[in-house]
Amino acid sequence: MPINNIFRKPKNELEKGGRPPVVVTEADAEIGMTCPKCGKSIPLSYLWENLYVCPCGYCFRLNARQRINFMTDTDSFQELFSELESRDILGFPGYADKLENLKKSTGESEAVICGEATILGQRCALFVMEPNFMMGSMGTIVGEKITRLFEYAIEHSLPVVGCTVSGGARMQEGIMSLMQMAKTSGVVKKHSDLGNFYLVVLTDPTTGGVTASFAMLGDILMAEPGAIIGFAGARVVEQTVRKKVPHDFQKAELLVEHGFLDMIVPRAEQKKTISTLLSMHSKGKSK
């Protein structure tokens, strides 16, 4: 195959650098979003009031700022390391343009947002991954920001709460991206060795190198209902083992059943559950 065919043109808007932002006015509030699980059209007004969860229980994907807003106490989130941004370190075709398009379409500078906040009064360091920025893929800056957050938590004796959503390592950064798996895992171990608590909230999907590193290293692993969590995707596994996988393959419910997760918590109950877990593992510095 000619080398110029390897870097094919993107076939959809996501590959070009992220979906354009959707601006919804109050007049549009009754426009429906079709639920992939039950097939019903759910008014946006209902979704706004119910944390983007369908009556059938399906969790629509949230962006990072939405998740921070519902999870943390009002005005308590203080962002850290926002000045760090990815660059095209390998000269990968089209990557620089994709990064610029993503920054414009998402309003974010990277695929993870880090900071400090309180959750029902419990102080913590927090990172939340952004699904609309290259599907939360982990490049060098994502790894660096998460590493710095754990170092900040170590310095201030804080627990860490992490919300993951990712397609895995960022291929446009090659081995530099894969190195972040070891880098983040190492700082999580250092944080743990000092007696600090780490809670992970796994959302749909959490896959690839993120699953194979910091996402599964929490002291407690919590997931949203129906979240896909795994390393290789179902189709890759089927092609490798030449067998069909179960319909619930890599679903959070199956992982809990087999002991890979500790609990599944509906979105509406997550804030209270996280606060309770933080208070149980507090070092007496919740304020």
C-alpha positions in Angstrom: 0.0 0.0 0.0 1.4 3.5 -0.9 2.4 5.4 2.2 0.1 8.3 1.3 -2.9 6.0 1.7 -2.1 5.3 5.3 -3.0 8.7 6.4 -6.5 8.8 4.9 -8.8 11.8 5.0 -11.2 11.7 8.0 -14.7 10.3 7.2 -16.6 12.2 9.9 -16.6 15.4 12.0 -15.2 13.7 15.0 -12.0 12.6 13.2 -11.5 16.2 11.9 -11.0 17.4 15.4 -14.2 17.1 17.5 -17.9 17.7 17.0 -18.8 21.4 16.8 -20.3 22.8 20.0 -24.1 22.5 20.2 -25.7 25.8 21.4 -29.2 25.1 22.8 -31.6 27.9 23.7 -34.5 27.8 26.2 -36.8 27.6 23.2 -35.1 24.4 22.1 -35.5 22.7 25.5 -38.2 20.4 24.4 -36.2 19.0 21.5 -35.7 15.4 22.1 -32.5 13.3 22.2 -33.0 9.7 21.2 -31.9 7.2 23.9 -29.7 4.4 22.5 -31.0 2.0 25.1 -34.8 2.4 25.1 -35.1 4.2 21.7 -37.4 6.9 23.1 -37.0 10.6 22.5 -36.2 12.4 25.8 -36.7 16.2 26.0 -33.6 18.2 26.7 -35.4 19.9 29.6 -35.8 16.5 31.3 -32.2 15.6 30.7 -30.9 18.9 32.1 -32.9 18.3 35.3 -31.8 14.7 35.6 -28.0 14.9 35.0 -28.5 13.6 31.4 -29.9 10.3 32.6 -32.8 8.7 30.7 -35.8 7.4 32.7 -34.6 3.9 31.6 -31.3 4.5 33.3 -29.1 5.1 30.3 -26.3 7.7 31.1 -25.8 10.1 28.2 -22.2 11.3 28.0 -21.2 14.4 29.9 -18.4 16.8 29.0 -15.8 17.5 31.7 -17.2 20.8 32.8 -20.7 19.4 33.2 -19.4 16.6 35.4 -17.4 19.0 37.5 -20.4 21.2 38.0 -22.7 18.5 39.2 -20.1 16.7 41.3 -18.4 19.5 43.2 -19.7 22.2 45.6 -20.7 25.5 44.1 -17.7 27.7 43.2 -15.3 25.3 45.0 -13.4 24.0 42.0 -10.0 25.7 41.4 -8.4 24.6 38.2 -4.7 23.7 38.1 -2.2 23.4 35.2 -4.6 24.9 32.6 -1.6 26.4 30.9 -0.3 23.0 29.7 -1.2 22.2 26.1 -0.3 19.5 23.6 1.8 20.1 20.6 2.7 18.1 17.5 6.0 16.6 18.9 6.4 14.0 16.1 5.2 16.0 13.1 2.3 13.6 12.7 0.2 14.5 9.5 -2.8 16.6 10.4 -2.3 16.5 14.2 -1.5 20.2 14.7 -4.6 21.2 12.8 -6.7 18.7 14.7 -5.5 20.1 18.0 -6.4 23.7 17.0 -9.8 22.5 15.8 -10.4 20.7 19.1 -9.5 23.7 21.2 -12.0 25.9 19.2 -14.8 23.3 19.1 -14.6 22.2 22.8 -13.3 25.3 24.5 -10.7 23.1 26.3 -7.0 23.0 25.9 -6.6 19.3 26.6 -8.4 16.0 27.2 -8.3 16.3 31.0 -9.2 19.0 33.5 -7.4 19.0 36.9 -8.0 21.0 40.0 -8.9 21.1 43.7 -12.5 21.1 45.0 -14.8 20.1 47.8 -17.5 17.5 47.4 -20.2 18.1 50.1 -17.5 19.7 52.2 -14.9 17.0 51.6 -11.7 18.5 50.1 -9.9 16.6 47.3 -7.8 16.8 44.2 -9.9 16.1 41.2 -9.3 15.2 37.5 -12.0 14.8 34.9 -11.4 13.6 31.4 -13.0 15.3 28.4 -14.6 12.9 25.9 -15.0 15.5 23.2 -11.2 16.1 23.0 -10.0 13.2 20.9 -12.2 10.9 22.9 -10.2 11.6 26.1 -7.1 10.0 24.6 -3.9 10.1 26.7 -1.1 12.1 25.2 2.0 13.5 27.0 0.1 16.5 28.4 -2.8 14.4 29.8 -0.2 12.2 31.5 1.7 15.3 32.7 -1.4 17.0 34.2 -2.5 13.9 36.0 1.0 13.3 37.3 1.2 16.9 38.6 -2.2 16.6 40.2 -1.0 13.5 42.2 2.1 15.4 43.2 0.0 18.3 44.3 -2.2 15.9 46.3 0.9 14.4 47.9 2.2 17.8 48.9 -1.1 18.8 50.4 -2.1 15.3 51.8 -5.2 15.2 49.7 -7.2 12.3 48.4 -7.6 12.1 44.6 -10.9 11.6 42.8 -10.6 10.8 39.1 -13.4 10.5 36.5 -12.2 8.6 33.4 -13.5 8.4 29.9 -11.0 7.5 27.2 -10.3 5.7 24.0 -6.8 5.0 25.2 -3.3 6.2 24.3 -3.0 9.0 21.7 -1.4 7.4 18.6 -0.3 10.8 17.2 2.3 11.0 19.9 3.6 7.4 19.6 5.9 6.0 22.3 5.7 9.3 24.2 2.0 8.7 24.8 2.6 5.1 25.9 5.2 6.3 28.4 2.5 8.1 30.3 1.1 4.7 31.4 4.2 4.0 33.5 4.6 7.6 34.5 1.0 8.0 35.9 1.1 4.5 37.5 4.3 5.4 39.3 2.9 8.6 40.9 -0.3 6.8 41.9 1.9 4.3 43.8 3.8 7.1 45.5 0.6 8.7 46.5 -0.7 5.4 47.9 2.5 4.6 49.8 2.1 7.8 51.8 -1.4 6.6 52.9 -3.5 8.8 50.6 -6.8 7.7 49.2 -7.6 7.4 45.5 -11.1 7.0 44.1 -11.9 6.4 40.4 -15.2 6.9 38.7 -15.1 5.0 35.5 -17.5 6.3 32.8 -18.4 5.1 29.3 -16.0 4.3 27.7 -12.8 3.8 29.6 -10.5 1.7 27.4 -6.9 1.1 26.2 -3.9 2.5 27.9 -5.9 4.5 30.4 -7.5 1.3 31.6 -4.1 -0.4 31.7 -2.7 2.3 34.0 -4.1 4.9 36.3 -7.8 4.2 35.7 -7.7 0.8 37.4 -5.3 1.7 40.3 -7.8 3.3 42.6 -8.3 2.1 46.2 -12.0 2.0 45.2 -13.3 1.6 41.7 -16.7 3.0 41.0 -18.5 2.9 37.7 -21.6 4.4 36.1 -24.3 1.9 35.0 -23.7 0.4 31.6 -20.2 1.8 31.2 -17.8 0.0 28.8 -14.5 -0.7 30.6 -11.7 -2.7 29.0 -8.5 -2.8 27.1 -9.1 -3.9 23.6 -12.5 -3.4 22.0 -15.0 -6.2 21.6 -14.4 -6.5 17.8 -10.6 -6.7 18.3 -11.1 -9.5 20.9 -13.5 -11.4 18.6 -11.0 -11.2 15.7 -8.2 -12.4 17.9 -9.9 -15.3 19.6 -12.2 -16.0 16.7 -15.2 -16.3 19.0 -18.3 -14.1 19.7 -18.1 -12.3 23.0 -21.2 -12.1 25.3 -23.6 -9.2 24.8 -22.6 -7.7 28.1 -18.9 -8.1 27.4 -16.8 -5.3 29.2 -20.0 -3.8 30.7 -19.6 -2.5 34.3 -22.3 -4.9 35.5 -20.3 -7.9 34.3 -17.0 -6.5 35.8 -18.6 -6.0 39.2 -19.9 -9.6 39.1 -16.4 -10.9 38.4 -14.6 -8.7 41.0 -12.9 -6.1 38.7 -15.0 -3.2 40.1 -16.2 -2.4 43.6 -19.5 -0.8 42.9 -21.8 0.7 40.3 -23.4 4.0 41.4 -26.1 5.9 39.5 -25.1 9.4 38.5 -27.6 11.1 40.8 -26.1 9.3 43.8 -22.4 9.8 43.0 -21.9 13.1 44.7 -23.2 11.7 48.1 -21.4 8.4 47.7 -18.1 10.1 46.8 -18.4 12.4 49.8 -19.1 9.5 52.1 -16.1 7.6 50.9 -13.8 10.7 51.2 -15.0 11.2 54.8 -14.3 7.6 55.6 -10.7 7.9 54.4 -10.1 11.5 55.6 -6.9 12.5 57.4 -8.9 15.2 59.2 -8.4 17.9 56.6 -11.8 18.0 54.9 -12.0 21.8 55.1 
